[in-house]
Amino acid sequence: MKYTGKITIHTVMLAAVLLVVAGFLCSCCECGRSAKDLSKPGEKIKALVVTGGHSFEHKPFISLFEGYDDIDYVEAQLKDDSEIFEDITGWDYDVIVFFNMTQNISPKRQENFTKLVKDGVGVVALHHCMGSFQQWPEYIKIIGGRYNFKASEEGGVKREASTYKHDADYTVHIEDTQHPVTRGLSDFEIHDETYKKCSFEKDNHLLLTTSHPDSDRELGWVRNYGNGKVCFIMVGHGPSVYAHPTYRQLVARSIRWSAN
């Protein structure tokens, strides 16, 4: 009887351990955004393209996301600045592409936004979204940069108001030729709007730079926010840019990379 009792105890303990392991694996599959196997045939990246708060030429811009076998997109034209984050129950997008310049975002929406990215939803941030959510300090920590509408002082650090210039011709330099977003690409000439005196996070990993005097040096970078992969590209004001083959590659690659 003693021997039988020992077997029973060990069996119960083993069963308990197996249940814990099984529960852990299930929870990883349910809540980990990066657990999606995008290598499966027919599995597409689902991208939510967020617009609003700034005028742009719609048809040329939206063409950036068309014609890919591995990317599906839905456009969300914001009416209430940030309503896509009001309720994230059943969220089914792998990547959020920001091309908005809206401002209002409630504490609830801030929390939902940060939760999505920390849980592994990718972010691709383009051009004027640097000017979004000016009063929310966490936003710069997510996307890695901010266009400052006015001069300010934060934590003893003084910041000048940012500036822009239309119709600038400049060279985009591939700073990192080994990163998946930029690998194999060459420097290219662009006709675009420039930003200067913007704020940047120190831990951005630079991919794109320029030496144009009316622009900040930093044009594109990647960073992590929790489990989320973030890619920012400052280039991207008008139709001539959207039609540029290298720029189109950068945007598509950014979506794929941030989707993990």
Legacy VTK file of the C-alpha trace (Angstrom):
# vtk DataFile Version 3.0
C-alpha trace
ASCII
DATASET POLYDATA
POINTS 260 float
0.000 0.000 0.000
2.836 2.442 0.699
4.294 1.879 -2.759
0.923 2.407 -4.410
0.442 5.622 -2.442
3.710 7.070 -3.688
2.766 6.387 -7.281
-0.563 8.124 -6.779
1.053 11.243 -5.324
3.629 11.423 -8.091
0.938 10.959 -10.703
-1.162 13.770 -9.253
1.872 16.078 -9.108
2.796 15.297 -12.711
-0.751 15.948 -13.852
-0.772 19.294 -12.061
2.499 20.334 -13.733
1.183 19.361 -17.159
-1.975 21.407 -16.600
0.070 24.471 -15.656
2.288 24.115 -18.736
-0.723 23.621 -20.997
-2.420 26.703 -19.557
0.722 28.764 -20.107
1.030 27.681 -23.733
-2.614 28.457 -24.383
-2.318 31.903 -22.853
0.720 32.661 -25.034
-1.195 31.746 -28.153
-4.216 33.812 -27.146
-2.601 37.057 -26.030
0.777 37.177 -27.776
0.386 39.127 -31.001
3.744 37.841 -32.228
2.511 34.234 -32.003
0.746 34.546 -35.364
2.506 32.373 -37.931
2.730 34.591 -40.987
4.723 31.920 -42.820
1.600 29.811 -43.367
0.342 29.794 -46.967
-2.425 32.358 -47.440
-1.790 34.065 -44.078
-1.737 37.818 -44.704
-0.597 40.698 -42.560
-3.573 42.771 -41.454
-2.713 46.475 -41.418
-4.908 49.278 -40.084
-4.058 52.537 -41.887
-5.027 55.479 -39.656
-5.691 58.890 -41.242
-7.247 62.179 -40.132
-6.316 65.614 -38.843
-4.187 66.601 -41.841
-4.999 66.972 -45.526
-3.318 64.725 -48.098
-3.917 63.371 -51.580
-5.866 60.251 -50.790
-5.659 58.077 -53.889
-1.862 58.320 -54.410
-1.231 57.727 -50.712
-3.522 54.739 -50.292
-1.925 53.097 -53.335
1.105 52.480 -51.092
-0.766 49.556 -49.539
-2.203 48.001 -52.673
-0.923 45.207 -54.862
0.756 43.002 -52.252
0.012 39.294 -51.896
0.941 39.266 -48.204
-0.644 42.517 -46.953
-4.316 43.371 -46.448
-5.244 46.853 -45.250
-8.239 48.717 -43.890
-8.293 52.506 -43.643
-9.631 54.139 -40.478
-10.450 57.802 -41.077
-10.592 59.248 -37.578
-13.639 61.324 -36.692
-12.992 61.632 -32.946
-9.168 61.857 -33.004
-8.497 58.412 -31.518
-11.737 56.400 -31.443
-10.084 53.228 -32.739
-8.642 52.780 -29.232
-11.938 53.238 -27.367
-12.614 49.476 -27.335
-9.916 47.006 -28.406
-11.929 43.872 -27.649
-11.388 41.418 -30.491
-8.562 43.477 -32.020
-7.472 41.664 -35.168
-4.786 43.856 -36.768
-1.086 42.977 -36.789
0.165 46.479 -37.632
-1.070 50.049 -37.183
0.128 52.465 -39.881
-0.200 56.037 -38.586
-0.657 58.867 -41.074
-2.837 61.058 -38.883
-2.192 64.305 -37.032
-5.011 64.201 -34.490
-4.665 65.336 -30.883
-7.279 64.205 -28.380
-6.750 60.851 -26.722
-8.394 60.043 -23.389
-6.614 58.141 -20.580
-8.653 55.037 -21.477
-7.609 55.233 -25.106
-4.004 55.892 -24.112
-4.042 52.743 -21.992
-5.564 50.659 -24.782
-3.107 52.007 -27.335
-0.066 51.246 -25.197
-1.418 47.801 -24.287
-1.760 46.827 -27.943
1.799 47.827 -28.778
3.297 46.332 -25.622
1.494 43.077 -26.424
3.121 42.935 -29.858
1.042 44.929 -32.349
3.469 46.584 -34.760
3.580 50.302 -35.539
4.590 52.022 -38.770
4.588 55.808 -38.316
4.742 58.059 -41.362
5.593 61.733 -41.862
3.117 64.146 -40.219
1.975 61.714 -37.497
5.004 63.166 -35.664
2.657 66.022 -34.819
-0.077 63.895 -33.246
-1.028 63.755 -29.551
1.124 66.723 -28.518
-0.110 66.666 -24.916
0.570 62.945 -24.366
4.244 62.440 -23.348
4.145 58.665 -23.867
3.494 59.023 -27.595
7.064 60.138 -28.352
8.314 57.098 -26.429
6.245 54.858 -28.688
7.098 56.291 -32.126
10.476 57.795 -31.197
10.027 61.403 -32.320
7.846 64.497 -32.159
7.257 67.585 -34.280
6.961 70.393 -31.726
4.189 72.855 -32.530
5.638 75.368 -30.093
8.684 75.948 -27.927
8.496 74.244 -24.554
10.431 73.077 -21.528
10.010 69.551 -20.180
12.044 68.078 -17.325
14.508 70.940 -17.527
15.031 70.359 -21.251
14.203 73.287 -23.533
12.812 72.522 -26.967
12.467 74.929 -29.861
9.431 74.988 -32.098
9.928 72.694 -35.090
9.966 74.034 -38.647
9.104 72.656 -42.073
9.900 73.482 -45.674
7.944 72.428 -48.754
9.432 71.427 -52.111
12.888 70.483 -50.958
15.150 68.276 -53.074
17.464 66.110 -51.023
19.261 62.786 -50.765
17.996 60.071 -48.435
21.006 58.142 -47.158
20.690 54.494 -46.120
22.362 54.639 -42.721
21.994 50.934 -41.917
22.434 48.707 -44.965
21.941 45.463 -43.008
18.554 45.979 -41.367
15.626 44.020 -42.913
13.809 47.265 -43.753
16.733 48.794 -45.670
18.926 45.852 -46.695
19.980 46.043 -50.353
18.591 49.558 -50.886
20.686 52.453 -52.169
20.635 56.175 -51.404
17.929 57.961 -53.370
16.883 61.468 -54.355
13.514 62.794 -53.236
11.361 65.903 -53.662
9.520 66.312 -50.390
8.742 68.363 -47.295
11.419 68.580 -44.614
11.136 68.877 -40.824
13.717 70.485 -38.555
14.226 70.987 -34.801
12.126 67.957 -33.933
12.606 65.916 -30.757
13.985 62.377 -30.876
14.367 59.509 -28.448
18.018 58.664 -27.798
17.587 54.921 -28.274
16.245 55.089 -31.838
18.177 52.843 -34.225
18.737 55.001 -37.310
17.987 53.605 -40.761
17.696 56.779 -42.880
19.490 60.138 -42.674
20.074 63.282 -44.728
22.495 66.206 -44.753
20.035 68.756 -46.144
20.345 72.038 -44.180
16.567 72.470 -43.839
16.057 69.022 -42.351
16.974 67.180 -39.204
19.553 64.491 -39.876
17.220 61.754 -38.667
14.772 60.591 -41.333
13.915 57.040 -40.311
14.473 54.640 -37.457
13.291 51.525 -35.679
12.720 50.904 -31.992
10.889 48.593 -29.621
8.055 49.424 -27.258
7.331 46.452 -25.056
6.904 43.548 -27.466
5.916 45.895 -30.283
8.211 46.713 -33.196
8.061 50.347 -34.331
9.355 51.869 -37.570
9.205 55.596 -38.305
9.766 57.182 -41.734
9.758 60.985 -41.837
9.670 61.108 -45.643
6.209 61.073 -47.202
4.407 64.324 -47.983
3.105 64.042 -51.540
2.302 61.925 -54.621
5.793 62.041 -56.115
7.092 60.385 -52.957
4.335 57.760 -52.853
5.214 56.776 -56.428
8.934 56.496 -55.708
9.921 52.801 -55.961
12.383 52.906 -53.053
9.906 54.655 -50.784
7.267 52.067 -51.648
9.720 49.319 -50.728
10.479 51.023 -47.427
6.806 51.226 -46.452
6.030 47.623 -47.432
9.117 46.308 -45.674
8.296 48.342 -42.565
4.874 46.721 -42.381
6.330 43.235 -42.787
9.071 43.843 -40.231
6.825 45.396 -37.594
4.319 42.536 -38.033
7.049 40.263 -36.660
LINES 1 261
260 0 1 2 3 4 5 6 7 8 9 10 11 12 13 14 15 16 17 18 19 20 21 22 23 24 25 26 27 28 29 30 31 32 33 34 35 36 37 38 39 40 41 42 43 44 45 46 47 48 49 50 51 52 53 54 55 56 57 58 59 60 61 62 63 64 65 66 67 68 69 70 71 72 73 74 75 76 77 78 79 80 81 82 83 84 85 86 87 88 89 90 91 92 93 94 95 96 97 98 99 100 101 102 103 104 105 106 107 108 109 110 111 112 113 114 115 116 117 118 119 120 121 122 123 124 125 126 127 128 129 130 131 132 133 134 135 136 137 138 139 140 141 142 143 144 145 146 147 148 149 150 151 152 153 154 155 156 157 158 159 160 161 162 163 164 165 166 167 168 169 170 171 172 173 174 175 176 177 178 179 180 181 182 183 184 185 186 187 188 189 190 191 192 193 194 195 196 197 198 199 200 201 202 203 204 205 206 207 208 209 210 211 212 213 214 215 216 217 218 219 220 221 222 223 224 225 226 227 228 229 230 231 232 233 234 235 236 237 238 239 240 241 242 243 244 245 246 247 248 249 250 251 252 253 254 255 256 257 258 259
